[in-house]
């Protein structure tokens, strides 16, 4: 029987059920369905809108997957992906055909880049038709668009090699039956043989169907990739994965000379002048005690911060500030994924003489009096609102700073020129020695 004929029968069957379902003596029957899930593996994408037959069904950011949704089986579905930029809907993929059989499940991975999009479609039979008692099914896909070299995957249970496969970008394995238990997964470069990513130990339970997708990674290290475990409601990183971490130090302490920074009583960064921001430095994952001392004098402690937590796979910033005997530090995780359609601007309040700022980012020629702040309530460090980030599109802007809820300008307007795909940051601080006028230290792509 042709797909078209079967699809027509399904549609007619659904209409008949709708018409007759309330008749006396009618016995309810299940309506045939198929199941669709969407994952976004496009490294430079904003949030993507997914439409099926013209109806919005999901919105997914990079690294996210949707829940399974029910769709009509054995019909040619029209799969469309778009995004919004500047108030305009930008088409990315339009009316891509997709057919899913009755009770089959499909995962559509949005891969490639905005300039070269690609759909990777994994359509699998009903889990009940392939499930084996005490076993589970796993599948691996390579969709890391910025690391398109072939990658070798090794799945091990203890010392036993369970599966060894090599995938090019856009390729995926068939469903593989394995027993439940503790596993490790390793990704290696075919060209050099070096390890690009390691999962660490993780557990798999029998009776499920697992999907692991290789995506691009924007943290420290040379691998440039990581694996996501795609579930029915979300995608997640591996809890014990082996990814490095890095941190930079921003010294915004206006009334001190150069500073030294110690990690667990070991000198980590030295001779940091006021207003300086170091490069990112490698640091072990985990917790440590941070202490700040005058340059060259380990006998004096200016500030301490116990149990500072460094997370795997991330870039971090530690900001230092204070006046006289009150000195503070705070750790932030930095977002370093570049998106083609917009830029990120982060602002951190490290001014010890000012408790709360509003930040205005205005079209050139605009004024604070006729504009609204883009960041409201940048509170004095340390606070959860000490560092905030906003999204902009490329252009030239006037930047101004006021006290929170006040239109009196404390700094600016200052012109900034920013480009899409950029990562821009600024630190608001006192003048050298402390107090007014406030100053701005520009970092990242500003330099």
N, C-alpha and C positions, 0 to 999 in steps of 0.2 A: 504494500500500500504506500502511495507516495506521501511525502511530508505534507504537501499542500492539502491532500485529501483528508489525512488524519487531522490536520489542524482545523479544517472546516468542520469535521465531525465534532471535535472538542468544543468549538464555538457554539455549534447548534445544541450540543448536549448541555452546555451551561445555560443557554437560553431556555431550554425545556425545563431544567431544574428550577430556574427562577419562576417560570410560569406555573409550575405544578406543585411547588413545594408546600403550599398551604392547603391543598386538597385533602378531604377527609380520607384517612387510611393511608396517606402518603408516608413512605419510609424514607428518612433522610439518607442520602448517599453523599459520599465525599466527592468534592469537585477536583478533577485532575489539576495538578499544579507542578510547576518547576520552581527552582530556587536560585536566586541571583545574589551574589555578593560582589562588592567593588572595593579595590585597594588602590591607593594613590602612591606610586613609586616614582613619580616625576620630580627630579631633584630641584628644579628651578621654578616650580609651579606655585601659584597662590592657591587658595581654596578653590576646588573644582566642583562644578555642578554637574550632576549626572541625571540625564533624562532618558526614559524608556517610552517609546511611542509618543514623544512630545510632553510627557508628564515628568516633573521633577521628582526623583525618588531618593536621592542622597546628595549630601555635600561632604566632601572628604578633603582633608589637608594631607600634605606629604607625610608618609609613614602611618597613615590611618587606614583602617578598613571598616566597611559598613557591616551591619547585620545582614543575614539572609532575608531577602524579601521574596514573596510569592509572585510569580508571573505566569502567564498562560503558556503551557507547553506546546511544543511542536508547531509553533508559529514563528515567522520571521519577525523578530523584534527589531525595532530601530533604536540603536544605542547612540546617544549624543552626549558630548562633553563640552562644556563651555566655562568661561569665568568672566568676572566683571572687572572692568578697568575704567576708571574715570567716569563711572555711571553708565558705561556702554557694555553690552554683552558681546564678548569676543568668542566666536566659535573655534573649537579646537579639533573636535572629531564630530562629524555630522552623519546621522543615519547609517551607522555601521551595522550591518545585519548580524543578528545573533539568534540561533535556534537552540533551545534547551529541551530535551526530551522529558516525558512524564516522570516525575519524582527524581530527575537528575538534578545535580547542583552544579552551578557554574561560578567560578571566580574570574572576574575580568580585572586585570591589572593594567592601570593606566601608566604606561612606561615611556621611555624616551625623554625628550625635552620639549619645551614649548615650541621650539623651532622645528623639531622633528618628532612629533608624537607617534606613539605606537601602542596598540592594544595587544596584550597577551591574554589569550582566552584558555582557561582550564575548565573543561566540561567533563564531569565524572558521573558514572552510573549511581543509582541509589545505594546508599551505604549498606542497606540491608541485603542487597544482592551480592556484595563482595566481602562483607564482614566475616571474619573467622573468629571463633570463640577464643578468648584469651589473647587476641592479637589486636593491633591497630594498623591504620594505614597512614603513611607519610608521603609527602610530595615536596620537591624542592624546585624553586624557580630562580633563575638568574635574571634580574631586571635592574642591575646597577648601571645606569646609563652613562655615568662619567668614568666607569671602570670596565670597559667593554671587552677586555681580554678574556680568553677562556679561563675558567676557574675550576679547580679540582676540589670536590667535596668528599670528605671521609666521615662517615657516620660509624661510631664505635659504641659497643656495649662492653664497658670495662676495657680489656685489652683486645677483645674480638672485633675485627673489622666486619661490620654488618653490610655496609654499602660503600662503594667507591665509584664515583661518576664524575665526568667532566662536562660542563655546560658552557655554551657560548651565551652572549647576551640575547635574551628573548626566548631561550630554551628552558624546558622544564622536564622533570622525570615523570614516568608513569607512577601510579600509586604502588607503593611497596608495602608488603605485609611484614611487620616485625612484632616481636613480643613486647609487652610492657616492661618498664624498668628504668634504670638510670643510664644515660647516654652522654656522649660528647660529640660535637660536630665541629669540623675544622675546614676552613677554606684556604686553599693554597694557590699561589700563582703558578700557572703552567710554564710560563717563560723562565722564571727564576727558581721555582720550587720553594720560595719563602712562604711562611705562614702569613696570610692577610688578616685572618680573624679566627678566634677560638671561642667556643661557647662556654667553656667550663662545664661542670656537671649540671644536668637537668633531667627531670623525670617525665616519662610518658606513660599515660594510663591506657590500658587495653579498652577496646570498644569505641575509640574515637577516630576521627580523620584529621590529621594535622597537616598544615601547610607552612613551609618555611620559605621566605623570599629574601634574596640577597639584594640589598638596596645600597645607595650611596650614603656615606657617612661624612659628617662635617666637623668632627672633633679632631683632637691631636692624633698623631701617628701617621705612618706611611701607607697603611692599607687602603684607606679611603672607602671602606665598605663595612657593612654590618648586616646581620641577619635579623629579621623580624619573624616572630611566630604569629601567624594570622589565625585568630579565633573567630567565633560566630558573632562577637560583638565588638572586638577591638583587635589591634595588633600591638604586640609588646616586645620589648627587648628581652634578651636572656639575662636572668638575674646575676649569673656568675661569669658573664662574658669577659674576655681579656681584652680590654681597650685601655689605652693610656689616658692620662689626664695632664693638664697644664694650667698654670696660673700666672698672672701678671700682677705687679704691685703698682698702685697709683698713690704717690705721696702728695697729699693735699693738706699737710700740716703746716700752717703759715708761720708759726713763731718758733720753729726749731731749725737747727742746722741740718745737714745731711743725716739720713737715718740708715740704720742697719736692721734687717728683718731676719729673725731666727725661727726655724721650724724645729720643734722638739730640741731646743737648745743648740741646734747646728746652724751656722750662718748660711742663709739662703740667698739673700740679695743685700748688697752693701752700697754705701755712699749714694743714697737716693736723695737727690735735691728736691726742694719744694717745687711742685708743679710738674714733676717727671712721672712718666709711665713706662715701666719696663717692657721689654718684649715678653712673650709667653715663655715660661720656663717649665720644663718637665718636673712633675711632682708625683710621688706615689699616691695611689688611691687609698682612701681611708681617713681617719681622724688624726689630727695633730694639734699640739699647742703652739700658738703663735705669740711671739713677743717682739716688741719694737724697742730699739735701743739707739742712743746717739752713735753716730759713726765713730768706730774705733774704740768705744767704751762699753764693754759688755757688763760692767758692774752696775750700770743704771738701767732700769726698765721704765720706759715711758708708758707703755700700755701692754696688756696681755689679753689674750682671747683663747680660752681652753676649748678643746674638742671641735676645732674647725673641721668640717666634713668636706672632703674632696670626692666628687663622684666620677665614676668610670666613664670615659668617652667624652668628657666635656672640657671646654675652655672655661676658666674662671677669672674673675678680677677681685683682688682684695684692695679696698680703698682705705687709706689712713687719713685721719684728720684729728683736730683738737686744738685747744688753746690752753696755755698755762698747765695746770695739773689735771685737766679733764681731757683725756685723749681716747679715741675710739678707732675701731677697725670693723670692717664688715665684708663678708664674702658674697659674691654674686656669680651665678652661672650665666655665661654669655651665649646669646643666640648667634651662631656664625653661619647659618645657611643663607645663601644669597638667592634671591628670587628675581627673575628677569623683569617682572612687571612693576616692581616697587622697591623701596629702600627702607632700611630701619635706622631710626635715630634714637639713641638712648641718652638720657640725661641723669646725672647723679648729683645730689645735693651734698657736697662735702664742705660747705661753708659753716664753720662753727659759730659764727656770730649771727646767723640768720636761721630761723627755725623752719620756715615754710615758704616755698616759692611757687609761682605759676609761670609756665613757659609758653610764650607766644611764638608761633611759626606762621608768618603772614605772607601773603602775596606782596610783592614789592609795591610800595606806594600806599599800602594800607597802614592804619594806625591802631595802637592798642585800644584807644577809645571806641573804635568801631569794630573791633575783633574780639573773638573769644579765645581763651587760652587753649592750647592743644594738650598740655599736661597740667593738671590741677593738683596742687597740694604735694609738691615734692618736699617731703619732710626731712628734717635734719638727721643725718646719719648718727647712730644706726637705727633703721626702721625698715619695715617691709615696703614702705613707699618712698624710701630714699633714692631708689633708682627705678625709673619708669621708661618705657619704650613706646614710640609711636611709629606708625607706618605713613610714608609719604610717597609721592610720585616725583620723578625727576623735575628739576627746575631751580630757579633762583628765588630765595625767600629772605625775608627780614626776620631776624631772631631777636626777641626782647624778653627780659625777665623782670617780674614784679613780685612784691610780697603777695602771698595768697589772699585773693579777694580784693586786691588793691590795684588801681590802674597807674600808680606812680611808678615810672620805669627806674629800676635799679641798675640795669645794664642794657645797652643797645639803643636803637636797633642796629644789629650787625648783619651784614649780608652773608648768606651762605649759598654755595652752589653745590648741588647734590645730584647724583645720577642713579638711575635704576640699577638694581643689583648691588648697591653699595651698603656698607656697614659703617655707620657714623656714630661716634660717641662724644660726649662732652661732660666735663666735671665743673660744677659751679663751686667756687671757693672764695675765701677772703683774699684781700691783698696780702702781699708779703708783710709779715709782722702781725697780721690780724686786723679785722675790721674792714670798713669801707675804703674804696669802692670794691664791689665784688668783681671777680674775674672769671673768665672761662678758659679752661684748658681743653683744647680740641685734640681728639685722638682718632685712631683707626684711619678710615679713608679720608678724613679731613687733612691728613698729613701726606 
